[in-house]
Amino acid sequence: MKQIITLLSFCLLCSSTAFADQEIQIPPAPPIESAPATANSTPNVFVEQTNYASYQLSPGDALEITVWKEEGLQQLQILISPDGTIIFPLIGTVGAAGKTITELKDNLTSRLSDYISDPSVTVKLLNNQGNSIFVIGKVNKPGQVFSGRRLDVLQALSLAGGLTIFAKESSISIIRRSGDQVKVFPFDYSDAIDGENLEQNILLEPGDTVTVP
């Protein structure tokens, strides 16, 4: 019996050794291919600023202004006030609303040249929340609409998700406040969609309200 047990133990030991010596073949993982780079995969501040070349600044927009190599004038974050101006060191009040970024930069450079020799000014638009309109009433997504460019009425309605089935297409109006004055512009959606009376499809101003009854 002792010999049988010894023989069985020897066989088990041999089997375990043979199993341990076997190599488990794992197929190599396929190489990971990098996705081709696209213009939108990595946001680029310069490209964003270029896209806003013709954008007219509005009250509520946030800016970052830097004067190169000037201590205390680096990456100043400034909000355009409700009256359309900004307050900048050395030169005080500067009109900003209605100007493009390039026009504002040129204006700042000109005025700073009285205090700094050959100033190099950079202006970046951090956000354009001042350039917003409101679409209310029977649209699918009523609320505030932001845009990096001027929108016409049809574009604003599109961004608001379009009209609901209960909307009165011929009774839409645009309300515009200018100081104490209020102007109302009628808009007939059906005519515009049919290509008629397109002069009513006006460019909206920041702060305009499109009402859809």
SULWOZI-V230051 format. One record per residue. RES is the residue in three letters. NEAR is the number of other C-alpha atoms within 10 Angstrom. Layout:
res=[RES:RES]
near=[NEAR:NEAR]
This chain:
res=[MET:LYS:GLN:ILE:ILE:THR:LEU:LEU:SER:PHE:CYS:LEU:LEU:CYS:SER:SER:THR:ALA:PHE:ALA:ASP:GLN:GLU:ILE:GLN:ILE:PRO:PRO:ALA:PRO:PRO:ILE:GLU:SER:ALA:PRO:ALA:THR:ALA:ASN:SER:THR:PRO:ASN:VAL:PHE:VAL:GLU:GLN:THR:ASN:TYR:ALA:SER:TYR:GLN:LEU:SER:PRO:GLY:ASP:ALA:LEU:GLU:ILE:THR:VAL:TRP:LYS:GLU:GLU:GLY:LEU:GLN:GLN:LEU:GLN:ILE:LEU:ILE:SER:PRO:ASP:GLY:THR:ILE:ILE:PHE:PRO:LEU:ILE:GLY:THR:VAL:GLY:ALA:ALA:GLY:LYS:THR:ILE:THR:GLU:LEU:LYS:ASP:ASN:LEU:THR:SER:ARG:LEU:SER:ASP:TYR:ILE:SER:ASP:PRO:SER:VAL:THR:VAL:LYS:LEU:LEU:ASN:ASN:GLN:GLY:ASN:SER:ILE:PHE:VAL:ILE:GLY:LYS:VAL:ASN:LYS:PRO:GLY:GLN:VAL:PHE:SER:GLY:ARG:ARG:LEU:ASP:VAL:LEU:GLN:ALA:LEU:SER:LEU:ALA:GLY:GLY:LEU:THR:ILE:PHE:ALA:LYS:GLU:SER:SER:ILE:SER:ILE:ILE:ARG:ARG:SER:GLY:ASP:GLN:VAL:LYS:VAL:PHE:PRO:PHE:ASP:TYR:SER:ASP:ALA:ILE:ASP:GLY:GLU:ASN:LEU:GLU:GLN:ASN:ILE:LEU:LEU:GLU:PRO:GLY:ASP:THR:VAL:THR:VAL:PRO]
near=[6:6:8:9:10:10:12:11:12:11:11:11:11:12:12:10:10:10:9:10:9:8:7:7:6:6:6:6:6:6:6:6:6:6:7:6:8:8:8:7:9:8:10:10:12:10:10:14:16:11:12:19:13:16:21:18:26:27:22:20:22:20:21:16:20:19:20:13:11:12:8:10:15:15:15:15:14:17:20:21:18:13:12:18:17:18:15:15:10:12:12:10:11:16:16:24:22:14:17:17:24:16:15:20:18:16:16:22:18:15:15:20:12:12:11:14:8:11:18:17:21:19:20:20:19:16:15:21:18:22:24:23:22:20:22:18:16:20:22:16:18:20:14:16:19:18:16:18:16:18:21:14:21:17:14:22:24:13:19:20:12:17:20:14:10:10:15:15:17:15:13:19:17:19:16:18:14:9:6:5:7:9:10:13:13:15:25:18:24:13:15:17:11:9:9:13:14:14:9:16:20:14:15:21:16:22:19:20:21:26:20:24:16]
